[in-house]
């Protein structure tokens, strides 16, 4: 049967206990059992269709997948959790039985089973030949919806179209969205989060800054920030809400924090402070919590890609209930000499990771370039056209600028067909300005103007 993607609790019909990772443990191989309701995230599961009505079941605390241990075919084989690798032993079909559900492992053909009909807290779960008995029946209660596959309006082999912009164009690290007939752009600023708006995406006007007086917690996590300076916001709609991730940092340091704000209406302007998302410090971390980008995967689940310089680009799952991270941190790309400003989109079987490489913020002396790679899986490996991995420093160059527009970067992709970025205008004292173009695709599935 087909089940709506979402976050669910899974409750045994026989024992009325909830499926959970034992003791809320988070490591590969940790056991899965049942316990009375606690309200903890380890009793919630992100269930998403991976194609052909085969489902991944991801624990909302650990970010690990429900699987049959060592992909055994035996009756009584244990069920545990492990990092999701798209293996058949981690995929399940769902059978409905008079309002209850059974989970049948794709690899073994055996059903998720309450072992020995044990009704105690901590009772184990295993797999057993599917009979739809009460030990194999479960109720599903959805706690949060998950979006459908990302919208793809792109075309193959389209004409180059660089938009003719006017008005308020001074910009650094732009992000772009559209709401109810109005285009919105947000950007790096030294007084909160700056923005612009337009009714035609061509003529732009300055919008009121968000958190122009700063927020107290910014300097708690980044003491050297002046309390006003915000970097590289990213705006996306998810589950009907506009979410904006942004960074607080200082140049040359990885003592940084990613923050989150949200609103039901951008035009309404009632922005909620949703607090800190991820922070890093020079003493404890080898990566940098800046340049966030909310990603919607093929199965509709949310992820966050972020990072720059230091040990490179990182990726984490996002809890659809809180829009905060959970689960493992994945390494996607590294490059000596600078890599930052990641943006990921899904299109027609591939994930595309766009990054900025080189040095920004030096006017016409900037060496920024926009580069990319692609992968079958959101967690990588991302490769260039020659199949060389971005983790090894390899990229495919998308835009290296021209005589007038120097150092393009800080890019963001809207859907799969619009790219916004900044570049330094050599005809106007090297001022950073906003550029928007149609994003086209060639017949081999690689992006182009």
Secondary structure as GFF3:
##gff-version 3
##sequence-region A 1 449
A	DSSP	beta_strand	6	12	.	.	.	ID=ss1
A	DSSP	beta_strand	18	21	.	.	.	ID=ss2
A	DSSP	three_ten_helix	22	24	.	.	.	ID=ss3
A	DSSP	beta_strand	32	35	.	.	.	ID=ss4
A	DSSP	three_ten_helix	41	43	.	.	.	ID=ss5
A	DSSP	beta_strand	45	49	.	.	.	ID=ss6
A	DSSP	beta_strand	55	59	.	.	.	ID=ss7
A	DSSP	beta_strand	65	68	.	.	.	ID=ss8
A	DSSP	three_ten_helix	69	71	.	.	.	ID=ss9
A	DSSP	beta_strand	79	82	.	.	.	ID=ss10
A	DSSP	three_ten_helix	88	90	.	.	.	ID=ss11
A	DSSP	beta_strand	92	97	.	.	.	ID=ss12
A	DSSP	beta_strand	100	105	.	.	.	ID=ss13
A	DSSP	beta_strand	110	114	.	.	.	ID=ss14
A	DSSP	three_ten_helix	115	117	.	.	.	ID=ss15
A	DSSP	beta_strand	125	129	.	.	.	ID=ss16
A	DSSP	three_ten_helix	134	136	.	.	.	ID=ss17
A	DSSP	beta_strand	138	145	.	.	.	ID=ss18
A	DSSP	beta_strand	166	167	.	.	.	ID=ss19
A	DSSP	beta_strand	175	179	.	.	.	ID=ss20
A	DSSP	beta_strand	182	187	.	.	.	ID=ss21
A	DSSP	beta_strand	194	198	.	.	.	ID=ss22
A	DSSP	beta_strand	203	206	.	.	.	ID=ss23
A	DSSP	alpha_helix	216	221	.	.	.	ID=ss24
A	DSSP	beta_strand	231	238	.	.	.	ID=ss25
A	DSSP	beta_strand	241	248	.	.	.	ID=ss26
A	DSSP	beta_strand	256	263	.	.	.	ID=ss27
A	DSSP	beta_strand	272	280	.	.	.	ID=ss28
A	DSSP	beta_strand	293	296	.	.	.	ID=ss29
A	DSSP	beta_strand	302	306	.	.	.	ID=ss30
A	DSSP	beta_strand	313	318	.	.	.	ID=ss31
A	DSSP	beta_strand	325	333	.	.	.	ID=ss32
A	DSSP	beta_strand	339	347	.	.	.	ID=ss33
A	DSSP	beta_strand	350	357	.	.	.	ID=ss34
A	DSSP	three_ten_helix	363	365	.	.	.	ID=ss35
A	DSSP	beta_strand	369	375	.	.	.	ID=ss36
A	DSSP	three_ten_helix	390	392	.	.	.	ID=ss37
A	DSSP	beta_strand	396	399	.	.	.	ID=ss38
A	DSSP	beta_strand	405	414	.	.	.	ID=ss39
A	DSSP	beta_strand	418	425	.	.	.	ID=ss40
A	DSSP	beta_strand	431	438	.	.	.	ID=ss41
A	DSSP	beta_strand	440	441	.	.	.	ID=ss42
A	DSSP	beta_strand	447	448	.	.	.	ID=ss43
###
